[in-house]
């Protein structure tokens, strides 16, 4: 059976919420997206030398040097350069990685790319054919997708998503077929939907992670509560998505994350918006949050993970205008997430690493995240130094995605 319409945008807003989001999702039409891809006018690659540019190496900004872009990659030779750009001592950082978003359209890819987000981990593919068409398009952000997730039979997540009964994980059911199904339909990694109630059991989560790992696959788990988070850590998922706002994680759980080499994508930005500036989001979070839920729990849990040395990835949970009830912008929200990470205790350099080399390493993408010969030419030229103020990542002069300069830079 081809599973074509798994609308999971609502999962970005945490399992257990009571509103029926899938009744209000603006799903893109395939023919419109294919037409938008055909209409794109992508310039031919030009071997380019960026001179007098100061490179962020993951820790500091260096002295002026030359960086050469040759096709999709950074080269070590400036022979036969066709274009020379004097960067005027501006700062070059790797293209940014949003490790948790929900992009379903060419417009979404364009919005992300305009802010220098050149790699996206989409956490809920609504349509296999659509998502496969968006994965790799020259001059736009690369998209990695999760297809069919492991979803329990009851609770808010099951109500919000039209999943066929045979694809739901009932207690006692062998879950391994879901892993084969997801990767057989083009999934880049596997996702488990954890929740306080109605989620896959602890035993099923353990089996899913063990089986996926035995096949060489990567696993992430949606874990927005202390209970779900603890279960995901016990299962040894590779990356925990979200961070609990309903309480503080114990030092035992946090230390276990570090000890077992797991990572965290806390998506602070959706919490910040829900608790401070967009209360319309909070109504979707109420279903699985207790009266003890606070934004302070979010920040403190992230702060403790950072102190413990847990690898932290920058992700947003952005949905753009997919949900008409509110707008959660692509691209700019990742720049705000960097600010959030600094507010939670990171240095600006650490926050930049959380959106470049750390997610590239955690997600096993060996061709990006740093600036050196042989790596993808995903690059952002900044007018201002982000190590002095992390908000300077928004002060963008030029962007390259896979070696193609993106013309419509967000201002």
KOLKEZA-41502 format. One record per residue (C-alpha): residue in one letter; z, y, x; residue number from 0. Coordinates in steps of 0.2 Angstrom, whole numbers, plus 5000, padded with zeros to 4 digits. Example, Ala and Ser with C-alpha at 12.3 -4.5 7.8 and 13.67 -1.06 7.14 Angstrom:
// residues 2
rec residuo->a | zz->5039 | yy->4978 | xx->5062 | num->0
rec residuo->s | zz->5036 | yy->4995 | xx->5068 | num->1
END
This chain:
// residues 411
rec residuo->x | zz->5000 | yy->5000 | xx->5000 | num->0
rec residuo->x | zz->4995 | yy->5017 | xx->5007 | num->1
rec residuo->x | zz->5010 | yy->5029 | xx->5005 | num->2
rec residuo->x | zz->5002 | yy->5045 | xx->5002 | num->3
rec residuo->x | zz->5014 | yy->5058 | xx->4994 | num->4
rec residuo->x | zz->5031 | yy->5056 | xx->5002 | num->5
rec residuo->x | zz->5037 | yy->5074 | xx->4999 | num->6
rec residuo->x | zz->5053 | yy->5076 | xx->5010 | num->7
rec residuo->x | zz->5054 | yy->5094 | xx->5012 | num->8
rec residuo->x | zz->5070 | yy->5094 | xx->5003 | num->9
rec residuo->x | zz->5078 | yy->5083 | xx->5016 | num->10
rec residuo->x | zz->5077 | yy->5097 | xx->5027 | num->11
rec residuo->x | zz->5090 | yy->5105 | xx->5016 | num->12
rec residuo->x | zz->5102 | yy->5091 | xx->5018 | num->13
rec residuo->x | zz->5104 | yy->5075 | xx->5008 | num->14
rec residuo->x | zz->5114 | yy->5075 | xx->4992 | num->15
rec residuo->x | zz->5109 | yy->5091 | xx->4986 | num->16
rec residuo->x | zz->5107 | yy->5092 | xx->4967 | num->17
rec residuo->x | zz->5092 | yy->5103 | xx->4964 | num->18
rec residuo->x | zz->5076 | yy->5093 | xx->4962 | num->19
rec residuo->x | zz->5065 | yy->5101 | xx->4975 | num->20
rec residuo->x | zz->5050 | yy->5090 | xx->4974 | num->21
rec residuo->x | zz->5047 | yy->5097 | xx->4957 | num->22
rec residuo->x | zz->5044 | yy->5114 | xx->4966 | num->23
rec residuo->x | zz->5036 | yy->5110 | xx->4982 | num->24
rec residuo->x | zz->5019 | yy->5118 | xx->4985 | num->25
rec residuo->x | zz->5010 | yy->5103 | xx->4993 | num->26
rec residuo->x | zz->4994 | yy->5108 | xx->5002 | num->27
rec residuo->x | zz->4977 | yy->5101 | xx->4996 | num->28
rec residuo->x | zz->4969 | yy->5090 | xx->5009 | num->29
rec residuo->x | zz->4952 | yy->5098 | xx->5006 | num->30
rec residuo->x | zz->4959 | yy->5115 | xx->5009 | num->31
rec residuo->x | zz->4967 | yy->5110 | xx->5025 | num->32
rec residuo->x | zz->4951 | yy->5101 | xx->5031 | num->33
rec residuo->x | zz->4941 | yy->5116 | xx->5027 | num->34
rec residuo->x | zz->4953 | yy->5127 | xx->5037 | num->35
rec residuo->x | zz->4951 | yy->5116 | xx->5052 | num->36
rec residuo->x | zz->4932 | yy->5116 | xx->5051 | num->37
rec residuo->x | zz->4932 | yy->5135 | xx->5050 | num->38
rec residuo->x | zz->4942 | yy->5138 | xx->5066 | num->39
rec residuo->x | zz->4933 | yy->5147 | xx->5080 | num->40
rec residuo->x | zz->4941 | yy->5141 | xx->5096 | num->41
rec residuo->x | zz->4935 | yy->5149 | xx->5112 | num->42
rec residuo->x | zz->4928 | yy->5139 | xx->5126 | num->43
rec residuo->x | zz->4941 | yy->5136 | xx->5140 | num->44
rec residuo->x | zz->4940 | yy->5148 | xx->5154 | num->45
rec residuo->x | zz->4948 | yy->5144 | xx->5171 | num->46
rec residuo->x | zz->4960 | yy->5159 | xx->5173 | num->47
rec residuo->x | zz->4971 | yy->5165 | xx->5186 | num->48
rec residuo->x | zz->4987 | yy->5174 | xx->5181 | num->49
rec residuo->x | zz->4992 | yy->5184 | xx->5196 | num->50
rec residuo->x | zz->5008 | yy->5194 | xx->5199 | num->51
rec residuo->x | zz->5018 | yy->5183 | xx->5187 | num->52
rec residuo->x | zz->5036 | yy->5178 | xx->5188 | num->53
rec residuo->x | zz->5039 | yy->5160 | xx->5183 | num->54
rec residuo->x | zz->5055 | yy->5154 | xx->5174 | num->55
rec residuo->x | zz->5058 | yy->5137 | xx->5182 | num->56
rec residuo->x | zz->5071 | yy->5131 | xx->5170 | num->57
rec residuo->x | zz->5085 | yy->5140 | xx->5179 | num->58
rec residuo->x | zz->5079 | yy->5157 | xx->5185 | num->59
rec residuo->x | zz->5065 | yy->5169 | xx->5186 | num->60
rec residuo->x | zz->5056 | yy->5168 | xx->5203 | num->61
rec residuo->x | zz->5046 | yy->5180 | xx->5213 | num->62
rec residuo->x | zz->5028 | yy->5186 | xx->5208 | num->63
rec residuo->x | zz->5015 | yy->5172 | xx->5211 | num->64
rec residuo->x | zz->4999 | yy->5165 | xx->5204 | num->65
rec residuo->x | zz->4997 | yy->5152 | xx->5190 | num->66
rec residuo->x | zz->4980 | yy->5145 | xx->5187 | num->67
rec residuo->x | zz->4975 | yy->5138 | xx->5170 | num->68
rec residuo->x | zz->4960 | yy->5125 | xx->5171 | num->69
rec residuo->x | zz->4956 | yy->5118 | xx->5154 | num->70
rec residuo->x | zz->4971 | yy->5111 | xx->5145 | num->71
rec residuo->x | zz->4982 | yy->5110 | xx->5161 | num->72
rec residuo->x | zz->4989 | yy->5121 | xx->5175 | num->73
rec residuo->x | zz->4980 | yy->5119 | xx->5191 | num->74
rec residuo->x | zz->4984 | yy->5120 | xx->5210 | num->75
rec residuo->x | zz->4968 | yy->5128 | xx->5215 | num->76
rec residuo->x | zz->4960 | yy->5145 | xx->5211 | num->77
rec residuo->x | zz->4943 | yy->5140 | xx->5216 | num->78
rec residuo->x | zz->4929 | yy->5145 | xx->5204 | num->79
rec residuo->x | zz->4941 | yy->5155 | xx->5194 | num->80
rec residuo->x | zz->4931 | yy->5164 | xx->5180 | num->81
rec residuo->x | zz->4945 | yy->5176 | xx->5174 | num->82
rec residuo->x | zz->4959 | yy->5185 | xx->5183 | num->83
rec residuo->x | zz->4973 | yy->5193 | xx->5174 | num->84
rec residuo->x | zz->4985 | yy->5204 | xx->5182 | num->85
rec residuo->x | zz->5002 | yy->5200 | xx->5174 | num->86
rec residuo->x | zz->5010 | yy->5216 | xx->5181 | num->87
rec residuo->x | zz->5026 | yy->5206 | xx->5186 | num->88
rec residuo->x | zz->5029 | yy->5200 | xx->5168 | num->89
rec residuo->x | zz->5038 | yy->5184 | xx->5165 | num->90
rec residuo->x | zz->5030 | yy->5167 | xx->5161 | num->91
rec residuo->x | zz->5040 | yy->5154 | xx->5152 | num->92
rec residuo->x | zz->5034 | yy->5137 | xx->5145 | num->93
rec residuo->x | zz->5028 | yy->5136 | xx->5127 | num->94
rec residuo->x | zz->5043 | yy->5133 | xx->5116 | num->95
rec residuo->x | zz->5047 | yy->5117 | xx->5107 | num->96
rec residuo->x | zz->5054 | yy->5117 | xx->5089 | num->97
rec residuo->x | zz->5062 | yy->5100 | xx->5088 | num->98
rec residuo->x | zz->5065 | yy->5100 | xx->5069 | num->99
rec residuo->x | zz->5053 | yy->5108 | xx->5057 | num->100
rec residuo->x | zz->5042 | yy->5105 | xx->5042 | num->101
rec residuo->x | zz->5024 | yy->5110 | xx->5045 | num->102
rec residuo->x | zz->5011 | yy->5104 | xx->5032 | num->103
rec residuo->x | zz->4996 | yy->5116 | xx->5034 | num->104
rec residuo->x | zz->4985 | yy->5124 | xx->5047 | num->105
rec residuo->x | zz->4993 | yy->5141 | xx->5042 | num->106
rec residuo->x | zz->5010 | yy->5134 | xx->5047 | num->107
rec residuo->x | zz->5003 | yy->5128 | xx->5064 | num->108
rec residuo->x | zz->4995 | yy->5146 | xx->5066 | num->109
rec residuo->x | zz->5011 | yy->5154 | xx->5062 | num->110
rec residuo->x | zz->5021 | yy->5143 | xx->5075 | num->111
rec residuo->x | zz->5008 | yy->5146 | xx->5088 | num->112
rec residuo->x | zz->5008 | yy->5165 | xx->5086 | num->113
rec residuo->x | zz->5026 | yy->5165 | xx->5091 | num->114
rec residuo->x | zz->5023 | yy->5154 | xx->5106 | num->115
rec residuo->x | zz->5029 | yy->5138 | xx->5098 | num->116
rec residuo->x | zz->5017 | yy->5126 | xx->5106 | num->117
rec residuo->x | zz->5025 | yy->5109 | xx->5101 | num->118
rec residuo->x | zz->5033 | yy->5104 | xx->5084 | num->119
rec residuo->x | zz->5042 | yy->5089 | xx->5079 | num->120
rec residuo->x | zz->5039 | yy->5088 | xx->5060 | num->121
rec residuo->x | zz->5053 | yy->5078 | xx->5052 | num->122
rec residuo->x | zz->5045 | yy->5074 | xx->5035 | num->123
rec residuo->x | zz->5027 | yy->5070 | xx->5033 | num->124
rec residuo->x | zz->5021 | yy->5073 | xx->5015 | num->125
rec residuo->x | zz->5004 | yy->5065 | xx->5017 | num->126
rec residuo->x | zz->4998 | yy->5053 | xx->5031 | num->127
rec residuo->x | zz->4980 | yy->5059 | xx->5031 | num->128
rec residuo->x | zz->4986 | yy->5077 | xx->5031 | num->129
rec residuo->x | zz->4998 | yy->5075 | xx->5045 | num->130
rec residuo->x | zz->4986 | yy->5065 | xx->5056 | num->131
rec residuo->x | zz->4973 | yy->5079 | xx->5054 | num->132
rec residuo->x | zz->4986 | yy->5092 | xx->5060 | num->133
rec residuo->x | zz->4993 | yy->5083 | xx->5075 | num->134
rec residuo->x | zz->4981 | yy->5089 | xx->5089 | num->135
rec residuo->x | zz->4970 | yy->5103 | xx->5087 | num->136
rec residuo->x | zz->4963 | yy->5113 | xx->5102 | num->137
rec residuo->x | zz->4971 | yy->5130 | xx->5103 | num->138
rec residuo->x | zz->4986 | yy->5126 | xx->5091 | num->139
rec residuo->x | zz->5003 | yy->5119 | xx->5093 | num->140
rec residuo->x | zz->5004 | yy->5100 | xx->5095 | num->141
rec residuo->x | zz->5012 | yy->5091 | xx->5080 | num->142
rec residuo->x | zz->5022 | yy->5075 | xx->5082 | num->143
rec residuo->x | zz->5027 | yy->5068 | xx->5065 | num->144
rec residuo->x | zz->5039 | yy->5056 | xx->5056 | num->145
rec residuo->x | zz->5031 | yy->5046 | xx->5042 | num->146
rec residuo->x | zz->5041 | yy->5035 | xx->5030 | num->147
rec residuo->x | zz->5059 | yy->5036 | xx->5034 | num->148
rec residuo->x | zz->5073 | yy->5024 | xx->5031 | num->149
rec residuo->x | zz->5080 | yy->5030 | xx->5014 | num->150
rec residuo->x | zz->5094 | yy->5022 | xx->5004 | num->151
rec residuo->x | zz->5092 | yy->5018 | xx->4985 | num->152
rec residuo->x | zz->5104 | yy->5031 | xx->4978 | num->153
rec residuo->x | zz->5112 | yy->5048 | xx->4980 | num->154
rec residuo->x | zz->5103 | yy->5065 | xx->4982 | num->155
rec residuo->x | zz->5090 | yy->5059 | xx->4994 | num->156
rec residuo->x | zz->5083 | yy->5045 | xx->4983 | num->157
rec residuo->x | zz->5083 | yy->5057 | xx->4968 | num->158
rec residuo->x | zz->5073 | yy->5070 | xx->4977 | num->159
rec residuo->x | zz->5059 | yy->5059 | xx->4984 | num->160
rec residuo->x | zz->5047 | yy->5049 | xx->4975 | num->161
rec residuo->x | zz->5048 | yy->5033 | xx->4986 | num->162
rec residuo->x | zz->5042 | yy->5017 | xx->4978 | num->163
rec residuo->x | zz->5057 | yy->5005 | xx->4975 | num->164
rec residuo->x | zz->5050 | yy->4992 | xx->4988 | num->165
rec residuo->x | zz->5051 | yy->5005 | xx->5001 | num->166
rec residuo->x | zz->5069 | yy->5009 | xx->4998 | num->167
rec residuo->x | zz->5083 | yy->5001 | xx->5008 | num->168
rec residuo->x | zz->5095 | yy->4992 | xx->4997 | num->169
rec residuo->x | zz->5111 | yy->4985 | xx->5004 | num->170
rec residuo->x | zz->5108 | yy->4968 | xx->5012 | num->171
rec residuo->x | zz->5089 | yy->4971 | xx->5013 | num->172
rec residuo->x | zz->5081 | yy->4968 | xx->5031 | num->173
rec residuo->x | zz->5076 | yy->4985 | xx->5036 | num->174
rec residuo->x | zz->5064 | yy->4981 | xx->5050 | num->175
rec residuo->x | zz->5048 | yy->4981 | xx->5040 | num->176
rec residuo->x | zz->5050 | yy->5000 | xx->5038 | num->177
rec residuo->x | zz->5049 | yy->5003 | xx->5056 | num->178
rec residuo->x | zz->5032 | yy->4993 | xx->5057 | num->179
rec residuo->x | zz->5026 | yy->5002 | xx->5041 | num->180
rec residuo->x | zz->5030 | yy->5019 | xx->5048 | num->181
rec residuo->x | zz->5021 | yy->5016 | xx->5065 | num->182
rec residuo->x | zz->5007 | yy->5007 | xx->5057 | num->183
rec residuo->x | zz->5003 | yy->5023 | xx->5048 | num->184
rec residuo->x | zz->5004 | yy->5035 | xx->5063 | num->185
rec residuo->x | zz->5022 | yy->5040 | xx->5065 | num->186
rec residuo->x | zz->5026 | yy->5047 | xx->5081 | num->187
rec residuo->x | zz->5045 | yy->5042 | xx->5080 | num->188
rec residuo->x | zz->5056 | yy->5034 | xx->5067 | num->189
rec residuo->x | zz->5068 | yy->5043 | xx->5056 | num->190
rec residuo->x | zz->5084 | yy->5037 | xx->5047 | num->191
rec residuo->x | zz->5091 | yy->5047 | xx->5032 | num->192
rec residuo->x | zz->5110 | yy->5047 | xx->5034 | num->193
rec residuo->x | zz->5122 | yy->5053 | xx->5020 | num->194
rec residuo->x | zz->5139 | yy->5051 | xx->5014 | num->195
rec residuo->x | zz->5133 | yy->5040 | xx->4999 | num->196
rec residuo->x | zz->5117 | yy->5031 | xx->4995 | num->197
rec residuo->x | zz->5111 | yy->5030 | xx->5013 | num->198
rec residuo->x | zz->5106 | yy->5014 | xx->5023 | num->199
rec residuo->x | zz->5122 | yy->5005 | xx->5028 | num->200
rec residuo->x | zz->5130 | yy->5005 | xx->5045 | num->201
rec residuo->x | zz->5123 | yy->4987 | xx->5048 | num->202
rec residuo->x | zz->5105 | yy->4993 | xx->5043 | num->203
rec residuo->x | zz->5106 | yy->5008 | xx->5054 | num->204
rec residuo->x | zz->5111 | yy->4997 | xx->5068 | num->205
rec residuo->x | zz->5097 | yy->4985 | xx->5065 | num->206
rec residuo->x | zz->5084 | yy->4999 | xx->5063 | num->207
rec residuo->x | zz->5088 | yy->5007 | xx->5080 | num->208
rec residuo->x | zz->5089 | yy->4991 | xx->5089 | num->209
rec residuo->x | zz->5073 | yy->4985 | xx->5082 | num->210
rec residuo->x | zz->5064 | yy->5001 | xx->5085 | num->211
rec residuo->x | zz->5070 | yy->5002 | xx->5103 | num->212
rec residuo->x | zz->5064 | yy->4984 | xx->5106 | num->213
rec residuo->x | zz->5047 | yy->4990 | xx->5101 | num->214
rec residuo->x | zz->5048 | yy->5005 | xx->5113 | num->215
rec residuo->x | zz->5050 | yy->5017 | xx->5098 | num->216
rec residuo->x | zz->5061 | yy->5033 | xx->5097 | num->217
rec residuo->x | zz->5073 | yy->5036 | xx->5083 | num->218
rec residuo->x | zz->5081 | yy->5051 | xx->5075 | num->219
rec residuo->x | zz->5094 | yy->5052 | xx->5061 | num->220
rec residuo->x | zz->5097 | yy->5065 | xx->5048 | num->221
rec residuo->x | zz->5116 | yy->5067 | xx->5049 | num->222
rec residuo->x | zz->5122 | yy->5083 | xx->5040 | num->223
rec residuo->x | zz->5140 | yy->5077 | xx->5038 | num->224
rec residuo->x | zz->5155 | yy->5071 | xx->5048 | num->225
rec residuo->x | zz->5153 | yy->5053 | xx->5040 | num->226
rec residuo->x | zz->5134 | yy->5052 | xx->5042 | num->227
rec residuo->x | zz->5135 | yy->5059 | xx->5060 | num->228
rec residuo->x | zz->5148 | yy->5046 | xx->5065 | num->229
rec residuo->x | zz->5138 | yy->5032 | xx->5058 | num->230
rec residuo->x | zz->5122 | yy->5038 | xx->5068 | num->231
rec residuo->x | zz->5132 | yy->5039 | xx->5084 | num->232
rec residuo->x | zz->5138 | yy->5021 | xx->5081 | num->233
rec residuo->x | zz->5120 | yy->5015 | xx->5078 | num->234
rec residuo->x | zz->5115 | yy->5024 | xx->5094 | num->235
rec residuo->x | zz->5101 | yy->5034 | xx->5087 | num->236
rec residuo->x | zz->5091 | yy->5044 | xx->5100 | num->237
rec residuo->x | zz->5093 | yy->5061 | xx->5093 | num->238
rec residuo->x | zz->5105 | yy->5067 | xx->5079 | num->239
rec residuo->x | zz->5097 | yy->5080 | xx->5067 | num->240
rec residuo->x | zz->5108 | yy->5094 | xx->5060 | num->241
rec residuo->x | zz->5127 | yy->5096 | xx->5063 | num->242
rec residuo->x | zz->5141 | yy->5094 | xx->5052 | num->243
rec residuo->x | zz->5148 | yy->5109 | xx->5042 | num->244
rec residuo->x | zz->5161 | yy->5099 | xx->5032 | num->245
rec residuo->x | zz->5173 | yy->5097 | xx->5047 | num->246
rec residuo->x | zz->5175 | yy->5095 | xx->5065 | num->247
rec residuo->x | zz->5168 | yy->5081 | xx->5075 | num->248
rec residuo->x | zz->5181 | yy->5071 | xx->5085 | num->249
rec residuo->x | zz->5181 | yy->5071 | xx->5104 | num->250
rec residuo->x | zz->5178 | yy->5053 | xx->5103 | num->251
rec residuo->x | zz->5162 | yy->5055 | xx->5093 | num->252
rec residuo->x | zz->5156 | yy->5069 | xx->5105 | num->253
rec residuo->x | zz->5160 | yy->5060 | xx->5121 | num->254
rec residuo->x | zz->5151 | yy->5045 | xx->5114 | num->255
rec residuo->x | zz->5136 | yy->5055 | xx->5111 | num->256
rec residuo->x | zz->5136 | yy->5060 | xx->5130 | num->257
rec residuo->x | zz->5141 | yy->5043 | xx->5136 | num->258
rec residuo->x | zz->5127 | yy->5034 | xx->5127 | num->259
rec residuo->x | zz->5114 | yy->5047 | xx->5132 | num->260
rec residuo->x | zz->5110 | yy->5053 | xx->5114 | num->261
rec residuo->x | zz->5105 | yy->5071 | xx->5110 | num->262
rec residuo->x | zz->5108 | yy->5084 | xx->5097 | num->263
rec residuo->x | zz->5097 | yy->5095 | xx->5087 | num->264
rec residuo->x | zz->5109 | yy->5105 | xx->5077 | num->265
rec residuo->x | zz->5097 | yy->5117 | xx->5067 | num->266
rec residuo->x | zz->5110 | yy->5131 | xx->5067 | num->267
rec residuo->x | zz->5098 | yy->5143 | xx->5059 | num->268
rec residuo->x | zz->5097 | yy->5135 | xx->5042 | num->269
rec residuo->x | zz->5116 | yy->5135 | xx->5041 | num->270
rec residuo->x | zz->5116 | yy->5153 | xx->5047 | num->271
rec residuo->x | zz->5104 | yy->5158 | xx->5034 | num->272
rec residuo->x | zz->5113 | yy->5148 | xx->5020 | num->273
rec residuo->x | zz->5130 | yy->5155 | xx->5024 | num->274
rec residuo->x | zz->5125 | yy->5173 | xx->5029 | num->275
rec residuo->x | zz->5109 | yy->5180 | xx->5022 | num->276
rec residuo->x | zz->5101 | yy->5168 | xx->5010 | num->277
rec residuo->x | zz->5113 | yy->5161 | xx->4998 | num->278
rec residuo->x | zz->5099 | yy->5153 | xx->4988 | num->279
rec residuo->x | zz->5098 | yy->5140 | xx->5002 | num->280
rec residuo->x | zz->5116 | yy->5136 | xx->5000 | num->281
rec residuo->x | zz->5114 | yy->5130 | xx->4982 | num->282
rec residuo->x | zz->5104 | yy->5116 | xx->4989 | num->283
rec residuo->x | zz->5118 | yy->5112 | xx->5002 | num->284
rec residuo->x | zz->5132 | yy->5111 | xx->4989 | num->285
rec residuo->x | zz->5128 | yy->5093 | xx->4984 | num->286
rec residuo->x | zz->5135 | yy->5085 | xx->4999 | num->287
rec residuo->x | zz->5147 | yy->5098 | xx->5006 | num->288
rec residuo->x | zz->5165 | yy->5099 | xx->5002 | num->289
rec residuo->x | zz->5176 | yy->5114 | xx->4999 | num->290
rec residuo->x | zz->5180 | yy->5113 | xx->5018 | num->291
rec residuo->x | zz->5162 | yy->5117 | xx->5023 | num->292
rec residuo->x | zz->5160 | yy->5132 | xx->5034 | num->293
rec residuo->x | zz->5148 | yy->5140 | xx->5046 | num->294
rec residuo->x | zz->5163 | yy->5141 | xx->5058 | num->295
rec residuo->x | zz->5162 | yy->5122 | xx->5058 | num->296
rec residuo->x | zz->5144 | yy->5122 | xx->5063 | num->297
rec residuo->x | zz->5146 | yy->5134 | xx->5078 | num->298
rec residuo->x | zz->5162 | yy->5125 | xx->5084 | num->299
rec residuo->x | zz->5154 | yy->5108 | xx->5084 | num->300
rec residuo->x | zz->5139 | yy->5115 | xx->5094 | num->301
rec residuo->x | zz->5151 | yy->5123 | xx->5106 | num->302
rec residuo->x | zz->5160 | yy->5107 | xx->5109 | num->303
rec residuo->x | zz->5144 | yy->5097 | xx->5112 | num->304
rec residuo->x | zz->5139 | yy->5110 | xx->5124 | num->305
rec residuo->x | zz->5155 | yy->5109 | xx->5134 | num->306
rec residuo->x | zz->5154 | yy->5090 | xx->5134 | num->307
rec residuo->x | zz->5137 | yy->5091 | xx->5141 | num->308
rec residuo->x | zz->5127 | yy->5084 | xx->5127 | num->309
rec residuo->x | zz->5109 | yy->5088 | xx->5128 | num->310
rec residuo->x | zz->5105 | yy->5101 | xx->5114 | num->311
rec residuo->x | zz->5088 | yy->5104 | xx->5107 | num->312
rec residuo->x | zz->5082 | yy->5119 | xx->5098 | num->313
rec residuo->x | zz->5076 | yy->5116 | xx->5081 | num->314
rec residuo->x | zz->5076 | yy->5126 | xx->5065 | num->315
rec residuo->x | zz->5072 | yy->5115 | xx->5049 | num->316
rec residuo->x | zz->5060 | yy->5129 | xx->5044 | num->317
rec residuo->x | zz->5049 | yy->5126 | xx->5029 | num->318
rec residuo->x | zz->5039 | yy->5142 | xx->5029 | num->319
rec residuo->x | zz->5034 | yy->5146 | xx->5011 | num->320
rec residuo->x | zz->5033 | yy->5128 | xx->5006 | num->321
rec residuo->x | zz->5048 | yy->5129 | xx->4994 | num->322
rec residuo->x | zz->5045 | yy->5144 | xx->4982 | num->323
rec residuo->x | zz->5064 | yy->5147 | xx->4979 | num->324
rec residuo->x | zz->5065 | yy->5155 | xx->4997 | num->325
rec residuo->x | zz->5056 | yy->5159 | xx->5013 | num->326
rec residuo->x | zz->5061 | yy->5151 | xx->5029 | num->327
rec residuo->x | zz->5049 | yy->5158 | xx->5042 | num->328
rec residuo->x | zz->5040 | yy->5147 | xx->5055 | num->329
rec residuo->x | zz->5041 | yy->5153 | xx->5073 | num->330
rec residuo->x | zz->5052 | yy->5168 | xx->5072 | num->331
rec residuo->x | zz->5066 | yy->5156 | xx->5067 | num->332
rec residuo->x | zz->5065 | yy->5147 | xx->5083 | num->333
rec residuo->x | zz->5068 | yy->5163 | xx->5093 | num->334
rec residuo->x | zz->5083 | yy->5166 | xx->5082 | num->335
rec residuo->x | zz->5089 | yy->5148 | xx->5085 | num->336
rec residuo->x | zz->5089 | yy->5153 | xx->5104 | num->337
rec residuo->x | zz->5101 | yy->5168 | xx->5099 | num->338
rec residuo->x | zz->5111 | yy->5156 | xx->5089 | num->339
rec residuo->x | zz->5113 | yy->5144 | xx->5104 | num->340
rec residuo->x | zz->5119 | yy->5158 | xx->5115 | num->341
rec residuo->x | zz->5131 | yy->5164 | xx->5102 | num->342
rec residuo->x | zz->5138 | yy->5146 | xx->5102 | num->343
rec residuo->x | zz->5141 | yy->5147 | xx->5121 | num->344
rec residuo->x | zz->5125 | yy->5143 | xx->5130 | num->345
rec residuo->x | zz->5118 | yy->5155 | xx->5143 | num->346
rec residuo->x | zz->5101 | yy->5162 | xx->5140 | num->347
rec residuo->x | zz->5094 | yy->5150 | xx->5153 | num->348
rec residuo->x | zz->5102 | yy->5135 | xx->5144 | num->349
rec residuo->x | zz->5095 | yy->5141 | xx->5128 | num->350
rec residuo->x | zz->5078 | yy->5142 | xx->5135 | num->351
rec residuo->x | zz->5080 | yy->5125 | xx->5142 | num->352
rec residuo->x | zz->5085 | yy->5119 | xx->5125 | num->353
rec residuo->x | zz->5067 | yy->5124 | xx->5119 | num->354
rec residuo->x | zz->5057 | yy->5118 | xx->5134 | num->355
rec residuo->x | zz->5061 | yy->5105 | xx->5147 | num->356
rec residuo->x | zz->5076 | yy->5097 | xx->5138 | num->357
rec residuo->x | zz->5067 | yy->5092 | xx->5122 | num->358
rec residuo->x | zz->5052 | yy->5087 | xx->5132 | num->359
rec residuo->x | zz->5063 | yy->5076 | xx->5142 | num->360
rec residuo->x | zz->5072 | yy->5069 | xx->5128 | num->361
rec residuo->x | zz->5056 | yy->5066 | xx->5118 | num->362
rec residuo->x | zz->5048 | yy->5058 | xx->5133 | num->363
rec residuo->x | zz->5034 | yy->5071 | xx->5134 | num->364
rec residuo->x | zz->5031 | yy->5071 | xx->5152 | num->365
rec residuo->x | zz->5016 | yy->5083 | xx->5151 | num->366
rec residuo->x | zz->5025 | yy->5099 | xx->5146 | num->367
rec residuo->x | zz->5041 | yy->5109 | xx->5146 | num->368
rec residuo->x | zz->5040 | yy->5116 | xx->5164 | num->369
rec residuo->x | zz->5027 | yy->5126 | xx->5173 | num->370
rec residuo->x | zz->5019 | yy->5117 | xx->5187 | num->371
rec residuo->x | zz->5002 | yy->5110 | xx->5192 | num->372
rec residuo->x | zz->4997 | yy->5095 | xx->5181 | num->373
rec residuo->x | zz->5007 | yy->5100 | xx->5166 | num->374
rec residuo->x | zz->5000 | yy->5107 | xx->5150 | num->375
rec residuo->x | zz->4995 | yy->5125 | xx->5150 | num->376
rec residuo->x | zz->5007 | yy->5129 | xx->5135 | num->377
rec residuo->x | zz->5013 | yy->5146 | xx->5141 | num->378
rec residuo->x | zz->5021 | yy->5162 | xx->5135 | num->379
rec residuo->x | zz->5019 | yy->5179 | xx->5145 | num->380
rec residuo->x | zz->5034 | yy->5190 | xx->5141 | num->381
rec residuo->x | zz->5036 | yy->5209 | xx->5144 | num->382
rec residuo->x | zz->5054 | yy->5208 | xx->5146 | num->383
rec residuo->x | zz->5067 | yy->5196 | xx->5154 | num->384
rec residuo->x | zz->5075 | yy->5183 | xx->5142 | num->385
rec residuo->x | zz->5088 | yy->5179 | xx->5155 | num->386
rec residuo->x | zz->5095 | yy->5197 | xx->5153 | num->387
rec residuo->x | zz->5094 | yy->5196 | xx->5134 | num->388
rec residuo->x | zz->5088 | yy->5180 | xx->5125 | num->389
rec residuo->x | zz->5080 | yy->5191 | xx->5111 | num->390
rec residuo->x | zz->5067 | yy->5196 | xx->5124 | num->391
rec residuo->x | zz->5058 | yy->5179 | xx->5120 | num->392
rec residuo->x | zz->5051 | yy->5189 | xx->5105 | num->393
rec residuo->x | zz->5043 | yy->5202 | xx->5117 | num->394
rec residuo->x | zz->5027 | yy->5192 | xx->5119 | num->395
rec residuo->x | zz->5012 | yy->5199 | xx->5128 | num->396
rec residuo->x | zz->5001 | yy->5183 | xx->5128 | num->397
rec residuo->x | zz->5001 | yy->5165 | xx->5123 | num->398
rec residuo->x | zz->4991 | yy->5150 | xx->5128 | num->399
rec residuo->x | zz->4991 | yy->5133 | xx->5119 | num->400
rec residuo->x | zz->4984 | yy->5119 | xx->5129 | num->401
rec residuo->x | zz->4975 | yy->5131 | xx->5140 | num->402
rec residuo->x | zz->4967 | yy->5141 | xx->5125 | num->403
rec residuo->x | zz->4973 | yy->5159 | xx->5124 | num->404
rec residuo->x | zz->4979 | yy->5162 | xx->5106 | num->405
rec residuo->x | zz->4973 | yy->5179 | xx->5100 | num->406
rec residuo->x | zz->4985 | yy->5183 | xx->5085 | num->407
rec residuo->x | zz->5001 | yy->5185 | xx->5094 | num->408
rec residuo->x | zz->5015 | yy->5190 | xx->5083 | num->409
rec residuo->x | zz->5023 | yy->5207 | xx->5085 | num->410
END
